[in-house]
Amino acid sequence: MSGKIIELSPRPEPIGHFIRIGGNGHRQLETLQGSGKLRLDRVVADVASFKAQTDLLGSLRNSGTEITLDTRIAELSEVGSYVQSAQWLSCVERSRPLIPADFGANNSDRIVAEIAEFAIKNTVDVVLAPSHFVADARSPWWPIDIKLCQDLRRALDEMGGGHVRIDYSLITTYRTLREPEQRRAFIGAMKDLPYTNLWLRISGFGADATGIAVRRSISAIADLHSLRRPIVADHVGGLVALALVAFGATGAIAHGVGEKERFAGQRWLSPKPKRGGGQVGRVYVRALDRYFKIDDAQLLMELGSARRLLACADRECCPLGVEDTFKNPKGHFLTQRISQLADLSKVQESRRVDRFLNHHLAQADRIARQAARLNPNDPSLARALRENTVRIDRMRAILEDLQQTIGHDYSRSRVPRRQDQSRGEDGMARR
């Protein structure tokens, strides 16, 4: 009896997805989590907000969510991002941002000891090593950050926290990332550090990046694959984030709930301007890959065929369509982002670029062209629709050319392994 042998392809590994909980909106996330409408695989929690989020984090932990701790040392060290109420370290001056001298002598040991103690006490799975915004490898923060990563590993091990993983967060600029000399300097310093995954937070880059910026970033990040650590694109969202993981530049993305999808580090370097009022409510329109103020989105949806073209068609997300979108914009955003990544994750890594270009990007391009013809009476809204069409059209042309240029023989970042998965498989894969 003869039989036909069928070779089955291995199941593709899902793209990594980290949600930054942030200081606001955790009550809504708690409601979504408790109602079973939201399944978060990995979250990033800030030290300063940890106590207020105890119930949510406990629920997430019980459901198997991996929790990463962000010490916010970077934000506490710059005049434009420093918030005194968020200063949680007891061994440093609280009335001003941290300075390099605060990490001198034995104070560095006290700082990492506080971080290690907090991580162990609060049962986190991963700690982002304390790091700073480094304009380049000559920054005075750079050698301090290298030592902090080493010292934190030692402190965790000595306190019984050997099970707590360390990830490293490289916070730099788009311009620096593109300089080969700077990349070599970063790689040389980071190659032997005791961390598992590399997080990239790039100033001047994010969800609104141009097609050429995305292409250049994919090329630059490829050099970092030589570190043989999985890479996480931090503070990135939308089609830009999908492009990074589809092309294999990174194995995961991280962002907030409708926020933290772009990083502007230059704002950290000057004192915060005084602002009045709170943040204006926004809603994510997946079909156009952009956010709109609630008032603008409502105006947009009243135009001609706009609802048919732009409203959420996912009945598990928004059963009543656009009404549910406006009622729960954060839940809508998370559901749609998870859906986008799930769609890419279901295909083999070698086919993800095709899936991204021919489905996600092509569909956004088609809908953007149709939306530009809606002709709203509001000039600013009409201009936004036209500019969005140009942005997506150019991105599609540039990334299709990139696919033709690089072919299929290029390195891919591996997906970050969860703490509960087997170890020893980190690194870079080649198709």
C-alpha positions in Angstrom: 0.0 0.0 0.0 1.4 3.3 -1.0 0.6 6.6 0.5 1.3 10.2 -0.3 3.6 12.0 2.1 2.3 15.5 2.9 4.8 17.9 4.4 3.2 20.3 6.7 4.7 23.8 7.2 5.5 24.7 10.8 3.0 27.0 12.4 4.2 30.6 12.1 5.2 32.3 15.3 2.8 35.2 16.2 4.2 38.7 16.0 5.0 40.1 19.4 2.7 42.8 20.8 3.2 44.9 23.9 0.7 47.3 25.2 1.9 50.2 27.3 -0.8 50.7 30.0 0.2 54.3 30.8 -1.1 56.4 33.6 -4.6 57.0 32.2 -7.4 54.8 30.9 -6.5 51.8 33.0 -10.0 51.6 34.4 -11.5 51.1 31.0 -8.9 48.4 30.3 -9.9 46.8 33.5 -13.5 46.7 32.4 -12.6 45.2 29.1 -10.4 42.6 30.7 -13.0 41.7 33.2 -15.8 41.4 30.6 -13.7 38.9 28.6 -13.7 41.3 25.6 -9.9 41.9 25.7 -7.0 39.5 25.8 -3.7 41.2 26.3 -0.7 38.9 25.9 2.0 41.4 27.2 1.8 44.7 28.9 4.3 47.4 30.0 3.5 49.0 33.3 5.1 52.3 34.6 6.5 52.3 38.2 4.7 55.5 39.0 1.3 54.1 38.0 1.8 50.7 39.4 0.0 51.2 42.7 -3.1 52.7 41.0 -3.2 49.8 38.6 -2.9 47.1 41.1 -6.3 45.5 40.4 -5.8 45.6 36.6 -2.3 44.1 36.8 -3.5 41.4 39.2 -6.2 40.5 36.8 -3.8 40.4 33.9 -1.3 38.4 35.8 -4.0 35.8 36.7 -4.9 35.5 33.0 -1.4 34.8 32.0 -0.4 38.2 30.7 3.4 38.9 30.8 4.2 42.1 32.7 7.2 44.3 31.8 8.2 47.0 34.2 9.4 50.4 32.9 11.2 52.4 35.5 10.8 55.6 33.5 14.4 56.6 34.3 14.7 58.2 30.9 11.8 60.5 31.5 13.0 61.3 35.0 16.3 62.5 33.5 15.2 65.2 31.1 13.9 68.6 31.9 11.0 68.4 29.4 9.7 65.0 30.6 10.4 65.2 34.3 7.4 65.1 36.6 8.2 65.4 40.3 5.2 63.3 41.3 6.6 60.4 39.2 9.9 60.5 40.9 9.9 57.2 42.9 13.5 56.6 43.8 14.3 57.3 47.4 18.1 57.6 47.0 18.2 60.6 44.7 17.2 64.3 44.8 13.5 64.6 44.1 13.2 68.3 43.2 15.0 68.1 39.8 15.6 65.7 36.9 18.3 63.1 37.4 21.8 64.0 36.2 24.8 61.8 35.4 26.4 62.6 38.8 23.4 60.9 40.5 24.7 57.6 39.1 28.2 58.1 40.4 30.1 56.3 43.2 27.8 53.9 45.2 24.6 55.6 44.2 24.3 53.5 41.1 24.2 50.4 43.3 21.4 51.9 45.4 19.4 52.8 42.3 19.6 49.3 40.8 18.9 47.8 44.2 15.6 49.8 44.5 14.7 48.7 41.0 15.4 45.0 41.7 13.5 45.1 45.0 10.5 46.7 43.3 10.5 44.2 40.5 10.7 41.2 42.8 8.2 42.5 45.3 5.6 43.2 42.5 6.1 39.9 40.7 7.0 41.3 37.3 8.3 39.1 34.6 10.6 41.6 32.8 12.4 44.8 33.6 13.4 47.3 31.0 17.0 48.2 32.1 17.2 51.8 33.2 18.5 53.8 30.2 18.4 57.3 28.9 17.9 59.3 25.7 21.2 59.2 24.0 21.6 61.5 21.0 24.6 59.3 20.0 27.2 56.9 21.4 29.2 59.9 22.7 26.4 60.9 25.2 27.6 61.0 28.8 24.6 58.8 29.5 25.8 55.9 27.3 28.5 54.4 29.6 26.2 54.9 32.6 23.5 52.9 30.9 25.8 50.1 29.9 26.9 49.8 33.6 23.3 50.0 34.9 22.3 47.0 32.8 25.1 45.0 34.2 24.5 46.1 37.7 20.8 45.4 37.6 21.4 41.8 36.5 23.8 41.4 39.4 21.3 43.0 41.9 18.4 40.8 40.7 20.4 37.7 41.0 21.7 38.6 44.5 18.1 39.3 45.7 16.7 36.0 44.4 15.3 37.5 41.2 17.3 35.4 38.8 14.0 34.5 37.1 13.3 38.2 36.2 14.4 38.9 32.7 16.1 42.1 31.6 15.3 43.8 28.3 17.4 46.8 27.0 15.8 50.0 25.7 17.9 51.9 23.2 16.4 55.4 23.0 18.0 57.5 20.3 17.2 59.6 17.2 16.2 58.7 13.7 19.3 60.5 12.4 21.6 58.6 14.7 20.1 55.3 13.8 20.8 55.9 10.2 24.6 56.6 10.8 26.6 53.4 10.2 29.4 54.5 12.6 26.9 55.1 15.4 25.2 51.7 14.8 28.6 50.0 15.1 29.3 51.8 18.3 26.0 50.8 19.8 26.4 47.2 18.7 29.9 46.9 20.1 28.8 48.1 23.5 25.6 46.1 23.7 26.7 42.7 22.3 27.8 41.3 25.7 25.2 42.9 28.0 22.9 40.6 30.0 19.6 41.3 28.3 17.2 39.2 26.2 15.4 41.6 23.9 16.4 44.9 22.4 13.7 47.7 22.4 14.1 50.6 20.0 12.5 53.9 20.7 13.5 56.3 17.9 12.9 60.0 18.2 11.3 61.5 15.1 9.9 58.2 14.0 6.5 56.6 14.5 3.0 56.0 13.1 3.1 59.1 10.9 6.5 58.3 9.4 6.9 58.7 5.6 7.4 55.8 3.3 11.1 56.7 2.8 11.6 57.0 6.5 10.2 53.5 7.0 12.4 52.1 4.2 15.5 53.7 5.7 14.7 52.5 9.2 14.2 48.9 8.0 17.6 49.0 6.4 19.3 50.5 9.4 17.6 48.2 11.9 18.8 45.2 9.9 22.4 45.9 11.1 21.2 45.4 14.7 20.2 41.8 13.9 23.9 41.0 14.4 23.3 41.3 18.1 21.2 38.1 17.8 18.5 39.4 20.1 14.8 39.9 19.1 13.9 43.5 18.5 10.9 45.4 19.7 9.8 48.6 17.9 8.7 50.8 20.8 6.3 53.8 20.5 5.3 52.8 16.9 1.9 52.0 15.5 -0.3 51.9 12.4 0.9 50.8 9.0 4.4 51.9 9.9 4.5 49.3 12.7 3.0 46.6 10.5 5.7 47.3 7.9 8.5 46.9 10.4 7.3 43.4 11.5 6.2 42.3 8.0 9.7 43.1 6.6 11.2 41.4 9.6 13.1 44.5 10.9 11.6 43.9 14.3 9.8 40.9 15.8 7.4 42.9 17.9 5.8 46.3 18.4 4.9 48.3 21.5 2.6 51.2 21.9 -0.1 52.7 24.2 -3.9 52.5 24.0 -4.4 55.0 21.2 -1.3 56.8 22.2 2.5 56.4 22.4 2.7 55.6 18.7 5.3 58.2 18.0 8.3 59.4 20.0 9.5 63.0 19.9 12.6 63.0 22.1 13.5 66.6 21.3 10.6 67.8 23.4 12.4 66.3 26.4 15.3 68.7 26.1 13.4 71.9 26.8 11.1 72.8 29.8 7.5 71.7 29.4 5.2 74.4 28.0 2.2 75.3 30.2 -0.9 73.8 28.7 -4.5 74.2 29.6 -7.2 71.5 29.6 -6.9 67.8 29.0 -6.2 65.7 26.0 -8.7 66.0 23.1 -10.6 62.8 22.6 -9.6 60.9 19.4 -10.9 57.9 17.5 -8.9 55.5 15.3 -10.2 55.0 11.8 -8.5 51.8 10.7 -9.5 52.2 7.0 -7.4 55.4 6.8 -4.7 54.4 9.3 -5.1 57.6 11.2 -6.8 59.3 14.2 -9.4 62.0 14.1 -10.7 64.2 16.8 -14.1 63.0 17.9 -15.9 66.0 16.4 -14.1 65.6 13.1 -14.7 61.9 13.0 -18.5 62.5 13.6 -18.6 65.1 10.9 -16.7 62.7 8.5 -19.1 59.9 9.1 -22.1 62.0 8.1 -20.7 62.6 4.6 -22.3 60.6 1.7 -21.0 57.0 1.7 -18.5 57.6 4.5 -20.0 55.2 6.9 -20.0 52.4 4.3 -16.4 53.2 3.5 -14.9 54.0 6.8 -17.0 52.7 9.7 -15.8 49.7 11.7 -17.2 46.6 9.9 -16.0 44.2 12.6 -19.2 43.2 14.4 -17.3 41.6 17.3 -15.6 44.9 17.8 -18.5 47.4 17.1 -21.8 45.5 16.8 -23.7 48.8 16.1 -21.0 50.2 13.8 -19.7 53.7 14.3 -21.9 54.3 17.3 -20.0 51.7 19.3 -16.7 53.1 17.9 -17.5 56.5 19.4 -18.8 55.0 22.6 -15.6 53.0 23.3 -12.7 54.3 21.2 -10.0 52.6 23.3 -11.6 49.2 23.0 -12.1 49.7 19.3 -8.5 50.7 18.8 -7.1 47.7 20.7 -9.4 45.3 19.0 -8.4 46.6 15.5 -4.7 46.6 16.3 -4.8 43.1 17.6 -6.8 42.0 14.5 -4.2 43.5 12.2 -1.3 41.7 13.9 -3.3 38.4 14.0 -3.9 38.7 10.2 -0.1 39.0 9.6 0.8 36.4 12.1 -1.3 33.7 10.5 0.9 33.6 7.4 4.4 32.2 7.2 7.2 34.8 7.7 8.2 34.5 4.1 4.8 35.6 3.0 4.2 38.5 5.4 5.5 41.2 3.2 3.2 40.1 0.4 0.3 40.0 2.8 1.1 43.5 4.2 1.5 45.1 0.7 -1.4 43.4 -1.1 -3.9 43.4 1.7 -3.2 46.0 4.5 -1.4 48.7 2.5 -3.3 48.3 -0.8 -6.6 48.4 0.9 -5.7 51.5 2.8 -4.5 53.1 -0.4 -7.7 52.3 -2.2 -10.0 53.6 0.6 -7.9 56.8 1.1 -8.4 57.7 -2.5 -12.1 57.2 -2.2 -12.3 59.2 1.1 -10.4 62.1 -0.5 -13.5 62.6 -2.8 -15.9 63.0 0.1 -15.4 66.8 0.1 -16.3 67.8 3.6 -17.1 71.5 4.2 -14.4 71.7 6.8 -11.2 72.8 5.0 -8.8 71.3 7.6 -10.6 67.9 7.4 -10.6 68.0 3.6 -6.8 68.8 3.6 -6.2 65.9 6.1 -7.9 63.5 3.8 -5.9 64.7 0.8 -2.6 64.5 2.6 -3.4 61.1 3.9 -3.9 59.9 0.4 -0.5 61.2 -0.7 1.2 59.6 2.4 -0.2 56.1 1.9 0.2 56.2 -1.9 3.9 57.1 -1.6 4.5 54.6 1.2 3.0 51.8 -1.0 5.2 52.7 -4.0 8.4 52.9 -1.9 7.8 49.7 0.0 6.8 47.8 -3.1 10.1 48.9 -4.6 11.9 47.8 -1.4 10.4 44.3 -1.8 11.6 44.1 -5.3 15.1 45.4 -4.3 15.8 43.0 -1.4 14.0 40.0 -2.7 13.6 37.2 -0.2 17.2 36.7 1.1 17.4 39.0 4.1 17.6 38.7 7.9 14.6 38.8 10.1 14.4 39.6 13.8 13.0 36.8 15.9 9.9 37.2 17.9 10.6 37.9 21.6 10.0 34.8 23.6 7.6 35.0 26.5 9.1 34.3 30.0 7.1 31.1 30.2 8.4 29.8 26.9 11.5 27.7 26.5 14.8 29.6 26.7 17.8 29.6 24.4 16.1 30.3 21.1 16.7 34.0 20.9 18.4 35.5 18.0 18.2 36.1 14.3 16.5 34.0 11.6 17.3 33.9 7.9 14.8 33.0 5.3 
